[in-house]
Amino acid sequence: MSSPQIWLITGTSSGLGAAFVKAVIARGGKVIATARNVDSILHLKALGAETLQLDVSSSQEELNKKAQEAISIHGKIDVLVNNAGYVQFGTVEETTIEEWNQQYQTNVFGTLNTTRAFLPHLRHNKSGTIIFNGSMAAWDGVPTAGAYCSSKAALHYAVESLSREVARFGIKTLLIEPGTFRTNFLSAQSQKRAVPKYNDYEEINVAISGEYDKLAGNQTGDPQKAAELVVDVVKGENGAGGRKWPSSLLLGSDAVDLIRKRCQETLRELDEWEVLSRSTDV
Ligand SMILES: NC(=O)c1ccc[n+]([C@@H]2O[C@H](COP(=O)([O-])OP(=O)(O)OC[C@H]3O[C@@H](n4cnc5c(N)ncnc54)[C@H](OP(=O)(O)O)[C@@H]3O)[C@@H](O)[C@H]2O)c1
């Protein structure tokens, strides 16, 4: 019998992170569940998970120490799940550079720093899978969500480059791009909202925040089903077996619909402007 896979998951205090912990353990894997506040995940020990404090926005030096601590628990890590993230709302003009920095510090730089902390170990082992929790938002600049959408778009292309860099070491990356999932993501304690500054934006701020308030608790996606599918993909089992590894795994019918529409619009626009686009060649 092969030895159980060792998974390290960030942001497991709720939502998709907590769902990953349950799905991996149910399929015989071992989990190191991490959170900013380790007290918030002590209950996961009862499921068989180890727990570790880890804030992805910490310094590289601190994250390197956390990686060493995590690796020493079972002697290795096979799968790193970069799940932690949050949404900063606010129009581009009304959000501050500090709010953008914080958004990127968690969703982009924190995710990449955590990855950097584990890469020497994975390169040494010549194996491993790194999962990145992106978003369908990477494909669609939603008004009042520019900080979030752009952070997930940055992650999309950073992961694409990384994937082509580390495949030679036997390391796989899996970018998941969920639609809307029923988690704490849109709750008052998880999301951040910029202070509105200008009446000119009131209409759009009210309209979009109203849409998200209505969406909270009514999202189409089931986090547990998403986590189970991702475990299937990593293990190549059930419906995920025998398929070509995806460059981006969309989760949820809303993500599929949005991205299909976006691709069709992109092709239409490319066709409409093609003659002029080509006319600038030397
Ligand atoms: N739900 C959706 O509709 C949806 C759609 C697309 C993508 N996603 C992505 O899915 C991921 C998980 O979100 P979720 O939906 O499960 O929302 P959630 O229930 O709010 O969970 C977010 C998790 O991230 C953690 N976190 C935030 N900042 C952190 C940091 N600096 N270091 C470590 N952990 C941190 C939170 O921990 P604390 O308890 O410490 O705050 C929490 O455990 C995010 O990356 C999100 O962008 C979600």
The ligand as an ORCA input file, in Angstrom:
! r2SCAN-3c Opt
* xyz 0 1
  N     -16.380     31.706     -1.961
  C     -16.268     32.136     -3.186
  O     -17.271     32.500     -3.812
  C     -14.931     32.162     -3.859
  C     -14.903     32.307     -5.248
  C     -13.683     32.315     -5.904
  C     -12.521     32.189     -5.180
  N     -12.570     32.056     -3.825
  C     -11.288     31.942     -3.113
  O     -11.336     30.869     -2.202
  C     -10.397     31.110     -1.148
  C     -11.055     30.754      0.166
  O     -12.138     31.614      0.384
  P     -13.532     31.105      0.987
  O     -14.551     31.292     -0.045
  O     -13.363     29.801      1.639
  O     -13.803     32.278      2.057
  P     -13.700     32.306      3.662
  O     -14.689     31.349      4.220
  O     -13.783     33.741      4.010
  O     -12.246     31.742      3.946
  C     -11.095     32.503      3.697
  C      -9.975     31.933      4.511
  O      -8.768     32.657      4.222
  C      -8.154     32.965      5.454
  N      -7.235     34.094      5.366
  C      -7.487     35.369      4.974
  N      -6.343     36.089      5.028
  C      -5.376     35.248      5.463
  C      -3.985     35.378      5.715
  N      -3.342     36.553      5.572
  N      -3.288     34.274      6.122
  C      -3.905     33.095      6.303
  N      -5.217     32.917      6.104
  C      -5.937     33.977      5.680
  C      -9.304     33.217      6.415
  O      -8.818     33.092      7.726
  P      -9.257     34.013      8.977
  O     -10.274     33.184      9.695
  O      -7.996     34.204      9.737
  O      -9.805     35.303      8.417
  C     -10.224     32.064      6.016
  O      -9.810     30.859      6.618
  C      -9.965     32.571     -1.292
  O      -8.681     32.623     -1.884
  C     -10.996     33.151     -2.242
  O     -10.481     34.231     -2.984
  C     -13.744     32.041     -3.157
*
